[in-house]
Every structure is written in C-alpha cells, then in structure tokens.
Amino acid sequence: MFSRFIASIVLFSSALLFASKTLADNLAADTWYEIDSANFRIVTNGDPGAVRSLAEDLERYRAVALSLLGANDDGAKLTIYAAADRESYAGLVGDDLSELTNGLFDTTAEGSYALVNLDGRTGERQLEAREFLFHEYTHFLSYNGTTTHYPYWYSEGFAEFMSTMTFGPGRAYQIGAIPGERAMTLLYTAPVPLQELLRATVHNTPDEEKGRVYASGWMLAHWIVMKSGKTEEFKQFVKDYNNGADPVEALSKNLGMSIGEIEKVYNAQFQDGRFDMARGEVPANFKSVRPKVKAMSGQQTVVELARFLVKSGYNLASLEPMVKYAERNDLYTSELTAVRADAATRVGDFDSAVHLLARVPPSDRNNFWYQKAQAWLWLNREISSFGGDRSKEMLKKARDQFVNLVNNHADQAMNWYGLAITMEMLGYPKKQYVEMLEQAYLRAPRELHIAQWMAQELYNQKDAEYFAQVAQPLMLELTSEAEYNQMKNMLAELKPSKGDNAKIQGNAMVKNKTHASSGTAAKATP
C-alpha cells in the first residue's frame, strides 16, 4: 500500500532547480490580470479587454454546450492561464513543450485548469486560442464528475466539432465548420483507415499521428452528430465501450451497419469535402454578465505563477529564479514561502520544507495555503520512513490538520485523500478510512492513484457492482499491461450479476458527493 502512496508524490529532478533568470524575471515582471466571470477565472498577461471578450464567449459557449451535451452543471469553476505570447507560455511550460503545443488541459485531484498561448504561434503549428479553449472546455464538460470514457477518436473529434462554434447577432450560434488545421491535415495526409481509427488510443498513437486522429475523428463525429440519425444508438455504443466491448464490433452492432458500410460513408465525406452547418440559439435562460477585470499586484502575480509551476510540474526550473526576482523587488510573502515548502516536499527534501514553514509567522498559520503545505509535509515525511521510525505523534498532527482542511475546504479531493492515507497509517478500522477515500474518489474519479486504491478496497469488500463501476473506466486509464491484466482478472472474478451490470451501464455519473450512508453533507470527524 505504501509504495502506491510514495508513487503518488510528484518527484522532480534537483537539476531542475537551475534555470534562466531572465525568463523568470520577464514572466513575473509583466502586468497580469484576473478576469472573473460566473464560471471561469482567467489569469492573463494579455490584453485584458480581448480576454474579457473571450470570457464572454466562453460563458455563451458553456450555456450552449451544456444544453447540447445534456451535461451535469455542478457549478465547477475552471481556471485558465492565458499567456500573451510564446515567451510567456514557454516560461510556464518550458521551451520544448511550448514548441509542440499551444495549450494544455489537466484534471487533477487539486482541481482542473487550462493553459493557452493567446497568440497561437509556435514552431510547429497554429491554432486560435478561442478554438482551443472551446475544445478543452468540451473535455471538461464531458468528463467532469463522471467516469464515462469516450474512444480517443470521438473524444478529440467531438471536441474539434464543438470548437468552431461561432456567435451571431442576438442569441444566434452556428456549429459544424471544419477547423482549419484539421482540413489541412486531411488534405495532405488522408483520413486514418476506419478500423485503425476506432482502435486508436492516446497511448498506441505516435505523436506524429495524433493530428490525423483528431482530423479523422472530427470527420466521423461530424457524420454521427449531423447526418447519421443514430445519436441515440451511439450512446449505447459508448456504454458498451465502457463495459469493455471491442470498439469496432460495438460500433457496427449499435449503428446497425457493417464496418464496410460505415467506412463507405466515412470515405465519401472526405471525397465530397462539404460539411453541413447547424444553427441554433443560446438558451433563453442564459444571462450575459460582464466579467470583472482586476490588475494583480506584484505579490499576487509571483504567488500565482509560482503555485502554477509547482502544481503543474511543467517548468519547475523557473521557480527559484522567480523567488530571487521577488526578493530583489520586495515582492516576497509568507505565502510564497509555503509554495516553496510544497515544492520541497514534492521532491522529498523534507528538511528544507520544515525550515521554510518555520519561517512563516504565527499570524499567517491559520491560512489554508499554510495548513495544506504543513499537512502534506507531515504525511509525506512519515510515508518515507519505515517501520518503527514512523512517528504516531506526527501522523496524528497530520490527521488533525486534514480534518480541519476537509471540513473547511470539502471540495478538494486531495484533502480527503490525505486524510484517508493518514487514518490507514494510524490503524483506523477499514470502514472509517475507506469512507474518507470514497469522498476523495467522488470528487476526483479520474485521479489514477485514488481510483486504484478505491477499486482495491471495493474488490476486497466483494462489492461487485460498485467495484465494476470504478474498475471499468479505470482500465481505460491504465498504461501498464500488468496492472491492466490484474484489473481485468479481478473484474472477471468479481463479475456483477446481470441486474447489477444493467445498473452500471445506465449510471454514467459517479455517486453524489455526500456521505454514502447518511445522504447528508460530508464532514470528517475521526
């Protein structure tokens, strides 16, 4: 069990602590703004007026997408880091990644965030920031709070289909245009053969072929949504796919067409080269509210950027130069000290983390940012110790801190996860710490370490229905062949009854984020 906990600690090479002073200085010295709307928080060093307009379009897009997808609106707010140019983007993700991408999206146990290069130009490709954000927000709406998985081609193809939505006068919108970059891919490389496309995964597709999967997936998704008349049948295909069915056989069965017939339609679309557009209206209950724009102070900017560098891990090399910049320019704060302690904990430098947190004055130690850094330091330090070297006193302190965190910040899965680990290490009854683990799972069902632990506990309990609900989508995330086969064997051994399986197929959403036994708001009182 503990080896899994250790694997969940984000490790960075100490070599990353050296970086270009100039890049960090330029990043932190810019004026950064916070654009706040009902469902988005955008942090940017770009033109605040243009980014505010982008936020307005995102709100309109969200209203339409929720309606079209039938997605659950849980009020989750997405943070977007919008870098003004490639240099700023490289400061956040590093030079190599900035050459290959214009944006990134990540769903973690600490929440979801998107990152975008507003000027859309890199050494490899060009993509408008607006289309990228519509694409990634489609993923957010499709996956947030649910364990349903979509085949790689459809997940990316449908997001591309949604990305070109445009808004006209009044409440009008239009959808269905081909993304320019995908049109060029199809013209110059031709569509991916259908059976190869249907079996493509993010892991078995070489990086140089991913663009073809996006473009070909867009073309097939466009036909399914706009022309096939089989959208309800496709929903059953998705359920079968999530229950382990072969994607080629399942698509043919559910659409009532042979693969040859589907491939004929697929190729005919490419040969014809014309794609229908659809028009509609933004839902009448949508109310447009002008997003608020606020210039961030130098201190706020440094903490915000430093926290992103640590939680993402993309370019941790910029952290120490940014700290030096803050010290030179009188921008250093106690919160930045806590961010540095968090970084030290993640690399296993617990002594440095202890010394850093000791520098935070007592008047600041009631803040969430301090308590979280302290709790994870205490826990990870004990995880790294073995046998009799573990301190029950320190584990109890960590437990109490996590109890405080989950009772005051119950939305964050990492707080519940930390509490579950601590309680198990202290020898609590399995039922009690698994209840805390379940709360973490309900908030972050796609976080691999949380889902794997949850699946193991349900398997041990022989809860066939709930185990299958967790294990089936988890199998689609596993990249280790050994772990995949182990989970497959566990599913075969603990196969639910037909009645239970029907319940699983019909339940795309995870359970409500409440205490499983009482139905009331979750609180921790170990």
Wavefront OBJ file of the C-alpha trace (Angstrom):
o trace
v 0.000 0.000 0.000
v 2.703 2.475 0.961
v 4.545 2.024 -2.345
v 1.472 3.417 -4.079
v 1.447 6.396 -1.743
v 5.097 7.088 -2.467
v 4.432 6.806 -6.186
v 1.754 9.478 -5.832
v 4.285 12.042 -4.640
v 5.359 14.194 -7.567
v 9.111 13.857 -7.949
v 11.287 16.369 -9.744
v 14.981 16.200 -10.532
v 17.140 18.517 -8.461
v 18.737 19.581 -11.731
v 15.529 21.472 -12.493
v 16.236 23.941 -9.712
v 18.603 25.851 -12.017
v 17.011 27.999 -14.702
v 17.266 31.145 -16.758
v 16.962 34.198 -14.535
v 15.847 36.309 -17.497
v 12.865 34.108 -18.401
v 11.527 34.077 -14.826
v 12.083 37.829 -14.496
v 10.186 38.557 -17.713
v 7.301 36.332 -16.687
v 6.851 37.860 -13.228
v 7.587 41.441 -14.296
v 4.645 41.566 -16.717
v 1.328 43.042 -15.613
v -1.033 40.144 -15.002
v -4.806 40.423 -14.764
v -7.552 38.320 -13.237
v -10.727 38.157 -15.325
v -13.556 36.725 -13.245
v -16.862 35.542 -14.704
v -19.574 33.245 -13.383
v -17.860 30.009 -14.456
v -14.311 30.976 -15.402
v -11.319 32.553 -13.731
v -8.732 33.679 -16.284
v -5.238 34.742 -15.271
v -3.501 36.550 -18.125
v -0.744 38.920 -19.130
v -2.503 39.533 -22.436
v -4.816 42.351 -23.465
v -7.413 42.353 -20.664
v -10.134 43.744 -22.927
v -9.665 40.992 -25.500
v -9.509 38.315 -22.810
v -12.687 39.664 -21.213
v -14.425 39.252 -24.603
v -13.061 35.716 -24.742
v -14.551 35.065 -21.286
v -17.941 36.305 -22.523
v -17.770 33.898 -25.477
v -16.790 31.072 -23.130
v -19.865 31.740 -20.991
v -22.109 31.650 -24.087
v -20.370 28.524 -25.294
v -20.848 26.872 -21.922
v -24.606 27.536 -21.960
v -24.982 26.012 -25.434
v -22.651 23.064 -24.754
v -24.454 22.112 -21.540
v -27.699 22.043 -23.488
v -26.298 20.043 -26.414
v -24.388 17.565 -24.259
v -27.032 17.171 -21.592
v -24.091 17.565 -19.222
v -24.385 17.957 -15.479
v -23.934 21.559 -14.304
v -22.234 21.238 -10.931
v -21.079 24.851 -10.863
v -17.386 23.899 -11.012
v -15.298 26.927 -11.988
v -12.406 26.466 -14.409
v -9.157 28.398 -14.014
v -7.440 29.325 -17.288
v -3.887 30.624 -17.566
v -3.778 32.700 -20.759
v -0.195 33.561 -21.729
v 0.130 36.586 -24.014
v 2.799 35.109 -26.287
v 5.121 32.192 -26.841
v 7.783 33.567 -24.487
v 5.292 33.781 -21.609
v 3.887 30.369 -22.474
v 7.397 28.888 -22.506
v 8.007 30.396 -19.077
v 5.090 28.346 -17.752
v 5.631 25.049 -19.594
v 9.273 25.108 -20.738
v 10.762 25.585 -24.189
v 10.267 22.050 -25.507
v 6.568 21.838 -24.683
v 5.946 25.371 -25.943
v 7.221 24.302 -29.379
v 4.860 21.345 -29.570
v 1.653 22.770 -28.057
v -0.454 25.910 -27.945
v -2.304 24.867 -24.845
v -2.779 22.176 -22.237
v -5.606 20.928 -20.058
v -5.284 18.962 -16.845
v -7.820 17.450 -14.455
v -6.232 16.680 -11.095
v -7.198 15.950 -7.515
v -6.426 19.618 -6.824
v -8.882 20.820 -9.490
v -8.895 21.389 -13.239
v -7.099 24.091 -15.186
v -6.409 25.044 -18.792
v -3.387 26.824 -20.214
v -3.282 28.600 -23.571
v -0.868 30.600 -25.712
v -3.002 33.535 -26.865
v -1.001 34.374 -29.976
v -1.374 30.798 -31.231
v 2.027 30.628 -32.891
v 4.693 28.020 -32.197
v 7.398 26.425 -34.239
v 5.120 23.524 -35.138
v 1.523 24.617 -35.507
v -1.031 27.385 -35.301
v -4.395 27.316 -33.578
v -6.640 30.089 -32.381
v -6.855 30.366 -28.602
v -10.638 30.585 -28.804
v -10.936 27.257 -30.640
v -8.500 25.617 -28.252
v -10.465 26.747 -25.191
v -13.783 25.615 -26.679
v -12.148 22.258 -27.455
v -10.725 21.815 -23.966
v -13.852 23.031 -22.199
v -15.781 20.365 -24.111
v -13.495 17.811 -22.452
v -14.128 19.455 -19.092
v -17.910 19.266 -19.501
v -17.789 15.716 -20.894
v -15.604 14.307 -18.128
v -16.143 16.491 -15.054
v -17.697 14.443 -12.245
v -18.228 11.363 -14.402
v -16.299 8.162 -15.026
v -17.608 7.746 -18.580
v -14.837 7.387 -21.169
v -15.113 8.055 -24.873
v -12.939 6.451 -27.549
v -9.891 8.587 -28.348
v -11.104 9.433 -31.851
v -14.510 10.595 -30.607
v -13.253 12.419 -27.527
v -10.945 14.557 -29.663
v -13.128 14.586 -32.777
v -16.243 15.802 -30.982
v -14.227 18.429 -29.104
v -12.941 19.628 -32.505
v -16.534 19.653 -33.799
v -17.598 21.887 -30.918
v -14.523 24.125 -31.131
v -15.626 26.065 -34.220
v -18.898 27.312 -32.712
v -19.456 30.964 -33.611
v -21.972 33.502 -32.353
v -24.023 35.855 -34.482
v -26.339 38.726 -33.604
v -28.706 38.303 -30.679
v -28.755 34.744 -29.372
v -27.760 33.001 -32.629
v -24.932 30.499 -32.901
v -23.580 28.298 -35.686
v -21.756 24.975 -35.450
v -20.232 22.392 -37.773
v -17.431 24.259 -39.574
v -14.245 22.309 -40.146
v -11.279 23.501 -38.079
v -8.714 24.945 -40.476
v -5.802 22.945 -39.126
v -7.753 19.681 -39.415
v -8.739 20.454 -43.013
v -5.063 20.815 -43.911
v -4.237 17.530 -42.166
v -6.919 15.661 -44.109
v -5.824 17.192 -47.418
v -2.153 16.423 -47.005
v -2.220 13.063 -45.198
v -5.661 11.485 -45.913
v -8.019 10.052 -43.272
v -6.913 7.278 -40.903
v -8.329 3.888 -42.081
v -11.553 3.331 -40.153
v -10.691 0.229 -38.117
v -7.328 1.733 -37.172
v -9.117 4.923 -36.099
v -11.689 3.073 -33.987
v -8.968 1.192 -32.091
v -6.656 4.187 -31.661
v -5.756 5.244 -28.119
v -3.664 8.110 -26.843
v -1.025 5.523 -25.869
v -0.794 3.491 -29.088
v -0.839 6.532 -31.395
v 2.602 8.050 -32.138
v 2.819 11.795 -31.514
v 3.280 12.490 -35.218
v -0.003 10.679 -35.979
v -2.180 12.342 -33.341
v -3.147 15.192 -35.676
v -4.577 12.643 -38.120
v -6.655 11.069 -35.332
v -8.029 14.497 -34.376
v -8.893 15.324 -38.002
v -10.336 11.910 -38.871
v -12.187 11.753 -35.567
v -13.688 15.162 -36.352
v -14.937 13.883 -39.716
v -16.535 10.730 -38.264
v -18.020 12.605 -35.287
v -19.451 15.220 -37.684
v -21.275 12.478 -39.600
v -22.604 10.838 -36.426
v -23.907 14.125 -34.992
v -25.108 15.847 -38.167
v -26.138 13.161 -40.661
v -26.347 9.636 -39.299
v -29.630 9.964 -37.407
v -28.137 7.463 -34.939
v -27.118 9.596 -31.963
v -29.193 7.519 -29.523
v -27.682 4.312 -30.871
v -24.233 5.883 -30.479
v -24.931 6.470 -26.776
v -25.398 2.723 -26.345
v -22.100 2.175 -28.183
v -20.401 4.389 -25.583
v -21.913 2.310 -22.763
v -20.752 -0.912 -24.417
v -17.285 0.562 -24.944
v -17.082 1.476 -21.260
v -18.030 -2.096 -20.379
v -15.069 -3.450 -22.353
v -16.638 -4.202 -25.755
v -14.441 -4.227 -28.852
v -14.919 -0.741 -30.381
v -15.171 -1.976 -33.992
v -17.725 -4.695 -33.258
v -19.694 -2.466 -30.855
v -19.999 0.417 -33.325
v -21.199 -1.893 -36.082
v -23.721 -3.598 -33.794
v -25.184 -0.402 -32.349
v -25.387 1.549 -35.596
v -26.886 -1.460 -37.394
v -24.337 -1.136 -40.195
v -21.399 -3.256 -41.262
v -17.947 -1.736 -40.842
v -17.713 -1.690 -44.638
v -20.903 0.406 -44.837
v -19.673 2.838 -42.174
v -16.288 3.125 -43.915
v -18.018 3.867 -47.226
v -19.893 6.808 -45.647
v -16.721 7.914 -43.865
v -14.654 7.997 -47.045
v -17.467 9.572 -49.065
v -17.452 12.552 -46.728
v -13.763 13.072 -47.393
v -14.218 12.792 -51.153
v -17.159 15.192 -51.143
v -15.394 17.720 -48.914
v -18.610 19.515 -47.951
v -19.921 19.503 -44.410
v -23.288 20.705 -43.182
v -23.619 23.534 -40.685
v -26.266 23.802 -37.985
v -27.754 26.915 -36.412
v -29.423 27.468 -33.112
v -29.991 29.891 -30.275
v -28.262 30.288 -26.946
v -30.685 29.000 -24.260
v -33.183 31.656 -23.199
v -32.232 31.316 -19.528
v -28.644 32.423 -20.229
v -27.908 35.887 -18.853
v -24.782 37.622 -20.080
v -22.867 39.362 -17.279
v -19.798 41.482 -17.989
v -16.747 39.734 -16.452
v -14.796 41.659 -13.848
v -11.208 42.657 -14.627
v -8.646 43.311 -11.905
v -4.929 44.015 -12.226
v -2.997 41.707 -9.902
v -0.384 43.149 -7.575
v 3.242 42.121 -7.968
v 2.993 39.952 -4.860
v -0.180 38.241 -6.093
v 1.405 37.636 -9.504
v 4.506 35.946 -8.121
v 2.493 33.650 -5.830
v 0.006 32.770 -8.591
v 2.724 31.893 -11.107
v 4.861 30.062 -8.553
v 1.891 27.983 -7.420
v 1.147 27.024 -11.029
v 4.760 25.993 -11.630
v 4.662 23.713 -8.592
v 1.245 22.109 -9.075
v 1.730 21.509 -12.817
v 5.389 20.478 -12.693
v 5.850 21.552 -16.316
v 8.671 24.039 -15.723
v 9.703 23.867 -12.087
v 13.104 25.205 -13.173
v 11.623 28.716 -13.189
v 10.627 28.624 -9.520
v 13.885 29.576 -7.815
v 14.707 32.424 -10.265
v 11.179 33.728 -9.654
v 11.796 33.616 -5.897
v 15.027 35.612 -6.415
v 13.093 38.128 -8.505
v 10.539 38.527 -5.680
v 13.311 39.053 -3.132
v 15.066 41.690 -5.263
v 11.867 43.608 -5.891
v 10.370 43.495 -2.385
v 7.560 41.174 -3.504
v 8.339 38.252 -1.216
v 5.469 36.995 1.003
v 4.833 34.244 3.520
v 2.545 32.550 1.021
v 5.459 32.265 -1.402
v 7.406 30.559 1.391
v 4.599 27.980 1.683
v 4.686 27.412 -2.091
v 8.430 26.754 -1.854
v 7.835 24.342 1.027
v 5.264 22.492 -1.082
v 7.837 22.199 -3.886
v 10.466 20.899 -1.453
v 8.024 18.303 -0.080
v 7.285 17.070 -3.587
v 10.962 16.414 -4.299
v 11.404 14.711 -0.937
v 13.525 17.468 0.624
v 11.630 17.407 3.908
v 14.273 19.212 5.948
v 14.119 22.231 3.628
v 10.313 22.174 3.774
v 10.424 22.175 7.588
v 12.832 25.133 7.677
v 10.734 27.069 5.163
v 7.452 26.575 7.021
v 9.156 27.569 10.278
v 9.761 30.986 8.695
v 6.020 31.616 8.265
v 4.945 33.910 11.134
v 2.301 32.545 13.561
v -0.156 35.219 12.408
v -0.258 33.555 8.935
v -0.540 29.942 10.038
v -4.330 29.815 10.018
v -4.362 30.298 6.246
v -5.382 27.401 4.028
v -2.159 27.615 1.998
v -0.037 27.095 5.129
v -2.174 24.320 6.616
v -2.206 22.351 3.358
v 1.565 22.592 2.900
v 2.111 21.579 6.516
v -0.284 18.605 6.433
v 1.294 17.121 3.306
v 4.802 17.681 4.663
v 3.974 15.804 7.872
v 2.297 12.968 5.980
v 4.882 12.516 3.216
v 7.762 12.625 5.700
v 6.195 9.739 7.635
v 5.425 7.839 4.416
v 9.137 7.993 3.549
v 10.032 6.471 6.935
v 9.595 2.783 7.551
v 8.798 0.538 10.488
v 9.466 1.868 13.957
v 10.864 5.144 12.634
v 7.351 6.429 11.933
v 6.050 8.949 14.445
v 2.446 8.404 15.528
v 2.506 11.832 17.095
v 3.297 13.477 13.743
v 0.700 11.338 11.969
v -1.912 12.450 14.486
v -0.962 16.075 13.837
v -1.336 15.456 10.099
v -4.690 13.759 10.690
v -5.993 16.725 12.703
v -4.803 19.150 10.053
v -6.516 17.160 7.285
v -9.739 17.025 9.339
v -9.646 20.809 9.542
v -8.950 21.066 5.813
v -11.761 18.780 4.679
v -14.262 20.442 6.984
v -13.402 23.890 5.646
v -12.452 23.055 2.036
v -14.544 19.965 1.365
v -14.473 20.393 -2.418
v -10.777 19.451 -2.743
v -10.199 15.739 -3.244
v -6.568 15.907 -2.118
v -7.631 16.854 1.414
v -9.833 13.753 1.711
v -7.128 11.588 0.130
v -4.534 12.796 2.623
v -6.910 12.110 5.495
v -7.631 8.582 4.225
v -3.918 7.766 3.946
v -3.202 9.158 7.422
v -6.047 7.229 9.021
v -4.906 3.969 7.425
v -1.344 4.558 8.662
v -2.697 5.186 12.177
v -4.518 1.855 12.145
v -8.117 3.083 11.925
v -10.775 0.491 11.064
v -11.001 -0.063 7.316
v -14.601 1.172 7.161
v -13.622 4.577 8.543
v -10.693 5.378 6.271
v -12.457 3.961 3.203
v -15.302 6.409 3.830
v -12.735 9.228 3.567
v -11.230 7.625 0.448
v -14.659 7.455 -1.138
v -15.120 11.180 -0.596
v -11.829 11.765 -2.442
v -12.949 9.455 -5.254
v -16.307 11.173 -5.643
v -14.516 14.492 -6.158
v -11.755 13.182 -8.430
v -12.862 9.900 -10.032
v -10.201 10.254 -12.737
v -7.219 10.686 -10.412
v -5.386 7.422 -11.004
v -3.970 6.729 -7.537
v -7.276 7.490 -5.826
v -9.276 5.314 -8.254
v -6.813 2.409 -7.980
v -6.954 2.402 -4.198
v -10.754 2.702 -4.254
v -11.017 -0.220 -6.679
v -8.770 -2.393 -4.483
v -10.844 -1.702 -1.377
v -14.104 -2.482 -3.196
v -12.592 -5.687 -4.548
v -11.552 -6.685 -1.020
v -15.122 -6.000 0.160
v -16.512 -8.099 -2.730
v -18.833 -5.221 -3.667
v -19.257 -6.389 -7.266
v -21.484 -3.572 -8.526
v -19.527 -0.648 -7.099
v -16.202 -2.306 -7.956
v -17.219 -2.646 -11.610
v -18.370 0.981 -11.645
v -14.895 2.064 -10.530
v -12.775 -0.578 -12.290
v -14.268 -0.483 -15.809
v -13.378 3.167 -16.525
v -10.118 2.787 -14.605
v -8.987 0.089 -17.049
v -9.198 2.651 -19.860
v -6.684 4.832 -17.982
v -4.095 2.159 -17.146
v -0.959 2.159 -19.297
v 0.786 -0.727 -17.529
v -0.046 -4.058 -19.146
v 0.455 -5.850 -15.832
v -1.923 -3.504 -13.974
v -4.460 -3.750 -16.825
v -4.429 -7.555 -16.789
v -4.680 -7.623 -12.994
v -7.755 -5.376 -13.082
v -9.259 -7.445 -15.902
v -8.817 -10.645 -13.871
v -10.325 -9.009 -10.789
v -13.357 -7.951 -12.832
v -13.781 -11.445 -14.227
v -13.549 -12.932 -10.742
v -15.983 -10.449 -9.191
v -18.412 -10.218 -12.095
v -21.680 -8.463 -11.138
v -24.999 -10.146 -11.747
v -26.894 -9.178 -14.894
v -29.139 -6.905 -12.872
v -26.173 -5.163 -11.321
v -24.475 -4.792 -14.698
v -27.563 -3.099 -16.113
v -27.404 -0.600 -13.278
v -23.756 0.133 -14.053
v -24.422 0.671 -17.755
v -27.201 3.112 -17.001
v -25.175 5.115 -14.481
v -22.699 7.405 -16.222
v -22.263 9.679 -13.212
v -20.485 8.781 -10.010
v -22.433 8.879 -6.784
v -23.491 12.165 -5.265
v -20.779 13.914 -3.240
v -22.409 13.130 0.080
v -21.722 10.671 2.846
v -22.665 7.301 1.394
v -24.666 6.125 4.391
v -26.455 9.257 5.508
v -27.072 11.320 2.364
v -26.008 14.455 4.212
v -23.144 16.836 3.512
v -19.823 15.132 4.149
v -17.791 16.049 7.214
v -14.757 14.385 8.749
v -14.805 13.569 12.460
v -12.272 10.773 13.093
l 1 2 3 4 5 6 7 8 9 10 11 12 13 14 15 16 17 18 19 20 21 22 23 24 25 26 27 28 29 30 31 32 33 34 35 36 37 38 39 40 41 42 43 44 45 46 47 48 49 50 51 52 53 54 55 56 57 58 59 60 61 62 63 64 65 66 67 68 69 70 71 72 73 74 75 76 77 78 79 80 81 82 83 84 85 86 87 88 89 90 91 92 93 94 95 96 97 98 99 100 101 102 103 104 105 106 107 108 109 110 111 112 113 114 115 116 117 118 119 120 121 122 123 124 125 126 127 128 129 130 131 132 133 134 135 136 137 138 139 140 141 142 143 144 145 146 147 148 149 150 151 152 153 154 155 156 157 158 159 160 161 162 163 164 165 166 167 168 169 170 171 172 173 174 175 176 177 178 179 180 181 182 183 184 185 186 187 188 189 190 191 192 193 194 195 196 197 198 199 200 201 202 203 204 205 206 207 208 209 210 211 212 213 214 215 216 217 218 219 220 221 222 223 224 225 226 227 228 229 230 231 232 233 234 235 236 237 238 239 240 241 242 243 244 245 246 247 248 249 250 251 252 253 254 255 256 257 258 259 260 261 262 263 264 265 266 267 268 269 270 271 272 273 274 275 276 277 278 279 280 281 282 283 284 285 286 287 288 289 290 291 292 293 294 295 296 297 298 299 300 301 302 303 304 305 306 307 308 309 310 311 312 313 314 315 316 317 318 319 320 321 322 323 324 325 326 327 328 329 330 331 332 333 334 335 336 337 338 339 340 341 342 343 344 345 346 347 348 349 350 351 352 353 354 355 356 357 358 359 360 361 362 363 364 365 366 367 368 369 370 371 372 373 374 375 376 377 378 379 380 381 382 383 384 385 386 387 388 389 390 391 392 393 394 395 396 397 398 399 400 401 402 403 404 405 406 407 408 409 410 411 412 413 414 415 416 417 418 419 420 421 422 423 424 425 426 427 428 429 430 431 432 433 434 435 436 437 438 439 440 441 442 443 444 445 446 447 448 449 450 451 452 453 454 455 456 457 458 459 460 461 462 463 464 465 466 467 468 469 470 471 472 473 474 475 476 477 478 479 480 481 482 483 484 485 486 487 488 489 490 491 492 493 494 495 496 497 498 499 500 501 502 503 504 505 506 507 508 509 510 511 512 513 514 515 516 517 518 519 520 521 522 523 524 525 526
